[in-house]
Amino acid sequence: MNFFLETLQFIGLFVYYLLEWLVFSVVPRWKKSVRGEIVLITGAGSGVGRHLALKFARLGAAVVLWDINEEGLKESRRLLTEEGATRVHCYICDCSKRQDVYRVADQVKKEVGDVTILINNAGIVTGKKLLDCPDSLMEKTMEVNIMAHFWTYKAFLPAMMACNHGHLVCIAGMTGNAYIADYCASKFAALGFAESMNLEVRDQGKTGIKTTIVCPFLIGTGMFSGCKSKWPSLIPELEPEYVAEQITTAIRQDKQLLLLPRIGHFLVFLK
């Protein structure tokens, strides 16, 4: 009997989500307001992180910027201040160090308040063949690109759970590439972690906490200097400002998965 009911439930949900997908393929999704939200962005001293800070500040959110690069943070603050943003809070944080994450997180809670939108954007890449890459660099890649997600979730998720309100965002990946095996492994791990946490939060009835997983192709931030697309006309290098705009929109629409560029959906299907 349970099997029969579960099968009916599965079919019902499948039809519902299929219809939802068809509708929103034509009708633009409603965008929620982020005014008054506290948005924490790791890796906000440059690239996509800086653009995200600018976009959320323009939408009326308080932005908390984390980066290990002090000069980069100063530049991000300057750009935000020039645009008239007043609720900008910058913190130097080494996301590869668990105790540093917890320490700075406590500072944020005391000085700014409870984070309601967490964007794990910080990332590093070695760009070396596996056999040429020092063990220490591979360990650092895993510490920044995935382990930091564990520490930030543990630091900020409890407050979200308490009020059943929040949004968790991670930059992940679902394809492998040569010469960046450690990076790809860390991004695969981020995908699995984010999917698991989405299910874990929902299973506890916290429907007010949303998740967005972002899987972008090569972004022109300098992080992947020397890399290029094999088919640039089909899969072009992405501009940081464009990626930030798409991420911001996906968060405001409570979109669970964002693949960039859109042809990525087809390529994953082919894979």
Disulfide bonds with the S-S distance in Angstrom:
none
